[in-house]
Amino acid sequence: MLEKPDIPDESIIDCLLVDYGLKIAQIAFLPLGADRNTAVYRADANDSTPYFVKLRLAGFDETSVELPKFLSAQGIRQVMAPLATGSGRLWADLDGSKVVLYPFVEGRNGYEARLSDHHWHELGEALGKIHAIAAPPSLIGNIRREAYSPLWRDHVKRLFDGAERIDHYDPISAELSVLLACKRDEILDLVRSAERLACSLQDSDREFVVCHSDIHAGNVLIDSGGAFYIVDWDDPILAPRERDLMYIGGGLMGAGRTPQEEETLFYRAYGRIQLDTVALAYYRHERIVQDISEICRQVFSTNDSVPDRERMYQFLPSNFRSGGVLDIARNTEQLL
C-alpha cells in the first residue's frame, strides 16, 4: 500500500502499548508493497528499539503468523517470527484490522540487492527444510490446500468476452485497456495453457508440502550484515513443491543471474530432485494469469488510490518482455 490508510497513528501507538507493552516514541508509515489490504509502519520505542508494524486491513489468516512462528521454532533461521503480545497471541485487534509486530530489519529485498551465492544457498537450505517439515495437524488443518481453482482464469476470460464491465474513466484505465487489446491473443493462449495443465494435475495424485506460495525476490530480505530472511507469509498453501520452486529460474528473483545460474546455486543447497515439469509449467502460467487478474481488478477499481493503481499497472508490461516470465513459462511447457 502506497497511501496511508485512514487510521490515526495514535490508535496504533495505543494498541502497541496496551497489547505489547511498548511505549512508542514515534511511528512512520512506509509506502511499500502492492497489497491493498496491508499497510506497514516503522515504530521506534522510547528505548530506541525499532519495530516493524504490519497492519492487515482485511483478509487476515491466522496461519500467516502461526506458520512462520512454528518454522522459526523448528530452527529455520531464515524465517522471521512475529512477536507475541502480552497475552501470548501473535496479533492484536484494532478497529476491525489486525496488528502484527516484528523486529525491524534494516535491509533491502532481492529486487533492490543482488542475491549473492551465499544468499542462494540460504534460500535453498530454507525451502528444503520447509518442504520437508512435519507440521502438527492443528496447523496443517488450517492451511488451504491446492485445488487448481479456475478463479483467476475465469476472471481474465471475462475481461475479454465482455461479461465484465470495464470503465475507462482515467488515463491509467485507458492505458491498461490498450495493453490488454494488444496482448489479447497472447493472454488468452496463456489462459488456455494454464487450463490444460490444471486438468492434468487434477487428474493425478501428487505429494503436497507446506509452501510459502509467493517466494519472489520482493519477499526475501537481506539485512545490513548480510543475513537472509523469507518474509510475507500471508498466503501459505499445501501444494506440490513446484508451487515454490517455479520461482527458481522463473524470472522473478531479481536481476543478475540467468535461470540456469539460479537453478545451479539453489539446488546445491536444496538438494537435487526430479522436478514435476507439468506442475512447474502450470504454476509459471497460472502466476502470470493471477497477476493479470489482480492488476486489472485494482487498476479498474474506483476504490483504490491513484498511486496504488499506477504502481500495479507498472507490473504488467514486464510480463511480456523478451526472455521474461511468459517466455520462461512457454519454454517450460515445451519440455513436456
N, C-alpha and C positions, 0 to 999 in steps of 0.2 A: 504494500500500500504506500503510495507516494504522497498522499494528502492526509493530514492528521484527522482522526475521527473526532466526532463531536462529544468527546468525553473529557471533562476537566482534568488537568494534571493533578489537582488537589484530591480528586477521587481516587486516583491510582496511588498517590502517596499515602493516603489514609488506609487503603487496602494493604499496602506493604507493611504499614505499622501494625494494624490490627491482626492480620493473618500471619505475617512473617516476623513480626517484632523488630522491623528495621526502621530506623529513623533516617529519612531521606533528606539530604541537603538540597539536591536539585535533580530534575528529570528532564530529559530531552527526547522528543520524537525523532526517530530515524527513518527517513524516506527510503525504505528498502523493500524489495520483493514485489512480485506480481500478483500475490494473493489478495483479493479484495476483502477477504474476511480476517486478515491478520495485520495488526499494527504492532510495531516494535519500538522500544524505547531503551535509552541508557539511563539508569538511575544510580546516582552516587550517594552513598550513605554518609552520615556525619563523620565516620572514621575514614572516609575517602575510598572505601571499597566500592568498586563499580559492579553493577549487576545488569544483566540483560533481561528486560521485561517483555514478554510476549503476550499480547492482548488478542485473544481469539474471539472475534465478534459473533461468529456463527459456525456451525458445523464442527463443534468440538467433539472429539472421540477420546475417551479415557485411555485407550490403548496407545495414543500418541505420546503419552507421558509414562505410562506404566511399562511399555516395552523397552524404551531406552534405559529406564531405571533398572529393569531386570538385566538387560545386556551388560550394562556397566558393572552391575554387581557380580556378574559372571567373569569379570576380569577383562572384558573387551574395552581396552583403554581408549580406543578411538571413538567411542560413543559417549557423549556428554549427557549426564543425567540431570533432570530438573531438580531443583532444591525443594525440600519439603516445607510445608507450613508448620506453625507451632503445634497443630493438631495431627501432623503426620501426613496430611493429604499432599498430592503433587500439584494441586492447583487451588486457586481461590476464586470465589464468585464476586462479580462486580457488575451490578445493573444488567443482568442477562448475559454478560460476557464472562469469559474465563481468563484469569491471570495466571501465567506460568512464569516461574523465575529460574534463571540460570546464572552461573558465573559469567562475567563479561570477558570475552576474549578479544584482545587487540590483534586483529589479523585480517587476512584477505581470503576471498574464496578462490576456487580453481579457475574462474574466468579472469580474475584480477592478477593472479600469480601463477606462473607456470609450475605444474607439478613436477617435482624432481624425481629421480629414480627411487629415492627413499620413500617419497610420498606414494608412489605407485605400489611399492612393496607394502606400505601401511594399509592402503586400500584393499589390496589383495588378501592380506592377512585378516583384516577385519571382516570382509564379506565371507571369507572362507569359514570363519568361526560363527558368524551369524547364520549362515545357511546350514550349518551343522548343529545348531543349538537345539536342545530338547527343552522347550518351554513348558511350564506346568499347564495342565488342562484348563485351569481357571483363567489363564491368559490367552492360550490358543483359542479357546472357545469364543473369545470376544474379537478376534481378528477376522476381518472379512476374508472370504475365500474367492479365488478367481472363478469367474463364471463366463468369461469371454463375452461380456454383455455387448449388444449392438447399440447401446445408448448413443455413443459418440458418432458412430457411422450413420445411424438413422437421422441424427440432427444435421449432419453435413449434407446428406441427401435432400433433406427438406429445404435447405438453403438454395438448392439448385432446381427443385421441382416446383417452386412457388408455393409450397404448403406453409412456409413460414414468412410472415411479412417482414420486409426489411425497409426501414425508413432512412433515406439519405438526407438526414437533417443537418449535417455539418460536414466540413471537409474531411474529417477522419473517416466517417462512414462512407463517404463517396469514394475516397481513395481505396478503402478496403473492397468495396464493390467492384471497382475496376480491376483490382488484382485477382479477385475471385473469378471474374469473367475471363480474364486472360489465361488463368490456370485451371479452368473448368475441367478440361479433358484429363489433365494430369491428376487432379484431385479425385475425380470420380473413378479413375483407374486405380488409384491408391485405395479407395474405399472397397472396390471390388476385390482387390488382392487381399486386403485385411479380412474380408468376409470369407473368402475361400480358406484362408489359413485358420481362421477361427473355427470353421466347420471341421477341419481336420483335427484340431486339438480337442474339440468337444467329443469327438467320436473315439477317443483313446484315453487310457489311464496314464497319468504322469505323476511323479513324486512332487508333492508340494512342500516347500520350505518357507521359513519366515523371510520375507523380502521387505526392504525399505520402500521400493517402488519408484523412487524419484531421485536416484543417486547420480544426478548430473553434476557438472563442475560447480554450479552455484550452491550446492548443498554439501560441499566439502570445505572445511575451514582450516587455514594454516596460520598459526599464531606467530608472533614476532620471533619466537625461539625455534620455529620450525616444527612444532608439534602439530599433529594432524587429527582432525575431528570430522565425523559424519554427523550432520545436523538435519533438522527439519523432518521429524518422524510423524508428520500429520496424517499420512495415509498408508500405513503398513498393510501388507496383504500376504496371505498364504497362497503361493503360486509356484509354478516351475521356476527354478533358479534363474532361468533366462530372463525372467522379469527384471532382475537387476543386471544380469550380465550383458543385456542388449546395449547398455551404455558404454561398455568397454569396446573401443573400436567403432562406436556407433556415431561419432561426430558430435558428441555432446559433452566432452570432457575438456574443453578449452583448446587453445592453440598450442603449437609447438611440437606435436607428435603426429606421426602417421597412424592410421588404425592398426597397422601391423606392429609398430613400436609399442603402442598402448597395450596390445594383447600380450606381447612378449614380456613386458615388465610386470604386468598384473598377474599373469598366470604362473610366474615364477614363485610368487608368494601364495596365491590362491590354491595352486595345485592343478596339474593337468587333468582335464576331464573330457569326456565325449560330449560336446555340445549338441543339443537338440536343435537342429537347423530350422525345423518347422516353427518351433516356439520362438527362436531368435528372430526369424523373419516376421512372424506375427507381431511381436512386441515392437519391433522397429517400425512397422507400418502403422500399428494402432497408436503409437505415441504421436506420430505426426497428425493422424486423424483427430486425436484428442486435442492437440494444440490448436488445430484449425477451428474445431468446435468451440473451445473455450475462448479463443481470441475473438471469434465472431460474436459470441454471447456478450462479451464485455464491451467490445467496440460499438456494437449496435444497441447497447443499453443506454437509456437516458438517466439511469440512477448513479452511474459511476462518474468520478471526476474526469475532467479533460486530461490532466497529466497521466492518470492511470490508464485511460483508454489509449492515449498516444503511445505509452510505453508498451502496452500489449500489442498494438499493431506492429510496432517495430520488430517484434519477434518473428513475424510471419514470413517476410520475403526471404530470409536466410535459409528457410527450409528448401527452397527451390534452386539455390546456387549450385553450380557445377561442383561435383565432389562432395556435396553436403549430405545431410541426413536422408533425403529422399533417394539420392543415388545409392547411398550405402544400403538402404532398405531394399531397393530393387536388386542390387548385386547379391545380397544375402538370399533373396528368394530364388535367384538364378542358380544357386548352389544345390537346390532341391532336385 
